[in-house]
Amino acid sequence: MNIIALMPATKAYEVLLRNWGGQSIDTCCVWQEDYLHNFITYIPPNAEHNDLYYCFSCATFDGIGEHGADLRNGILTYHTLDNTTTYWVDLDVRNRNQGSNKGGYNKDTCFHVYGDASDANLDEAPYDECEKIRDSK
């Protein structure tokens, strides 16, 4: 995976994630790529370490907000670098040879995320469903 160090545009695609479970002993990582497999997930300057920003226990998102990630009401929010690049969403379960890739998106998206030693799933969900949960008071 190539990492492009660019500042985000003022407008970017939003990728919302809902954790659908998994094993707490496994680490899941989710990021966005362009068609050349360049890493295009915006990582804010306040994030401690890049992998702590987009990797988490497969069982829960608990604690990821401590590393600069936007976690509200159980919805994890990521952004691409702009809103003009077609992107793919990647899920990898570390050290398990499990992964999933969904792509060709030119819109805001939402996914239910599940990962463990034998499976890695990114199931697309309605964006407005995740947005309503995230933004509820």
C-alpha positions as CSV (number, residue, x, y, z in Angstrom):
1,M,0.0,0.0,0.0
2,N,1.4,3.4,-1.0
3,I,0.7,6.3,1.4
4,I,0.2,9.7,-0.1
5,A,0.9,12.6,2.3
6,L,-1.6,15.2,1.2
7,M,-3.7,17.7,3.0
8,P,-7.4,17.0,2.7
9,A,-9.6,19.1,0.5
10,T,-12.3,21.1,2.1
11,K,-14.9,18.6,0.7
12,A,-14.3,14.9,1.1
13,Y,-16.3,11.6,1.0
14,E,-17.4,10.4,4.4
15,V,-17.1,6.7,5.3
16,L,-19.1,5.6,8.3
17,L,-18.6,2.3,10.1
18,R,-20.7,0.3,12.5
19,N,-19.0,-2.5,14.4
20,W,-20.9,-5.7,13.9
21,G,-18.7,-7.7,16.3
22,G,-15.8,-10.0,16.0
23,Q,-13.1,-11.4,18.3
24,S,-11.5,-9.1,20.8
25,I,-8.2,-10.9,20.3
26,D,-8.1,-9.8,16.7
27,T,-7.2,-6.4,15.3
28,C,-9.2,-5.0,12.4
29,C,-7.9,-2.2,10.2
30,V,-10.1,-0.2,7.8
31,W,-8.8,2.4,5.3
32,Q,-9.6,3.8,1.9
33,E,-7.6,3.5,-1.3
34,D,-7.8,4.8,-4.9
35,Y,-7.7,2.5,-7.9
36,L,-3.8,2.4,-7.7
37,H,-4.0,1.2,-4.1
38,N,-2.8,4.5,-2.7
39,F,-3.9,5.1,0.8
40,I,-6.3,8.1,0.7
41,T,-7.8,8.1,4.3
42,Y,-7.4,11.5,5.8
43,I,-5.5,11.2,9.1
44,P,-5.8,14.4,11.3
45,P,-2.6,15.9,12.6
46,N,-3.7,15.2,16.2
47,A,-3.7,11.4,15.6
48,E,-0.9,9.7,17.7
49,H,0.1,7.0,15.2
50,N,-1.3,6.3,11.8
51,D,-2.2,2.6,12.5
52,L,-3.9,3.5,15.9
53,Y,-6.2,5.8,13.9
54,Y,-7.6,3.2,11.6
55,C,-7.0,-0.1,13.5
56,F,-9.1,-1.3,16.4
57,S,-10.2,-4.4,18.3
58,C,-12.5,-6.4,15.9
59,A,-15.0,-6.7,18.7
60,T,-15.5,-3.0,19.4
61,F,-14.4,0.5,18.6
62,D,-13.8,1.2,22.3
63,G,-10.7,3.4,22.8
64,I,-10.1,4.4,19.2
65,G,-11.4,7.9,19.9
66,E,-8.4,8.3,22.2
67,H,-6.2,8.3,19.2
68,G,-7.9,11.1,17.3
69,A,-10.6,9.1,15.5
70,D,-14.1,10.5,15.2
71,L,-16.3,8.0,17.2
72,R,-19.8,9.2,18.1
73,N,-22.7,7.0,19.3
74,G,-20.9,3.9,18.1
75,I,-20.3,5.2,14.5
76,L,-16.7,5.6,13.4
77,T,-16.3,8.4,10.8
78,Y,-13.4,8.5,8.3
79,H,-12.9,10.8,5.4
80,T,-11.1,10.5,2.1
81,L,-8.7,13.2,1.0
82,D,-11.2,14.7,-1.5
83,N,-14.6,14.2,-3.1
84,T,-13.3,13.6,-6.7
85,T,-11.3,10.4,-6.3
86,T,-13.2,7.1,-6.8
87,Y,-12.3,5.0,-3.7
88,W,-12.3,1.5,-2.3
89,V,-12.8,0.5,1.4
90,D,-10.4,-2.1,2.7
91,L,-10.8,-4.2,5.8
92,D,-7.9,-6.4,7.0
93,V,-7.8,-8.7,10.1
94,R,-4.2,-8.5,11.1
95,N,-2.1,-11.7,11.0
96,R,-5.1,-13.8,9.9
97,N,-5.0,-13.6,6.1
98,Q,-8.6,-12.3,6.1
99,G,-9.6,-9.2,4.2
100,S,-12.4,-7.6,2.3
101,N,-12.4,-4.9,-0.3
102,K,-15.5,-3.0,-1.6
103,G,-15.2,-0.2,-4.1
104,G,-15.7,2.0,-7.0
105,Y,-17.5,4.6,-4.7
106,N,-18.1,8.2,-5.6
107,K,-20.4,9.0,-2.7
108,D,-20.6,8.9,1.1
109,T,-20.9,5.4,2.4
110,C,-21.6,3.3,5.5
111,F,-20.6,-0.2,6.3
112,H,-21.2,-2.8,9.0
113,V,-17.8,-4.2,9.9
114,Y,-17.1,-7.7,11.2
115,G,-13.8,-9.4,11.5
116,D,-12.2,-12.5,13.2
117,A,-9.8,-15.3,12.5
118,S,-12.0,-16.8,9.8
119,D,-13.9,-13.9,8.3
120,A,-13.7,-10.3,7.3
121,N,-16.9,-8.6,6.1
122,L,-17.7,-5.1,4.9
123,D,-21.5,-5.0,4.4
124,E,-22.8,-1.8,2.9
125,A,-25.6,-0.2,4.9
126,P,-27.7,2.9,4.1
127,Y,-25.6,6.0,4.7
128,D,-28.5,7.9,6.2
129,E,-29.1,5.1,8.8
130,C,-25.6,5.5,10.1
131,E,-25.6,9.3,9.9
132,K,-28.8,9.4,12.0
133,I,-27.3,7.2,14.7
134,R,-24.0,9.1,14.7
135,D,-25.7,12.6,14.9
136,S,-28.5,11.7,17.4
137,K,-28.3,13.4,20.7
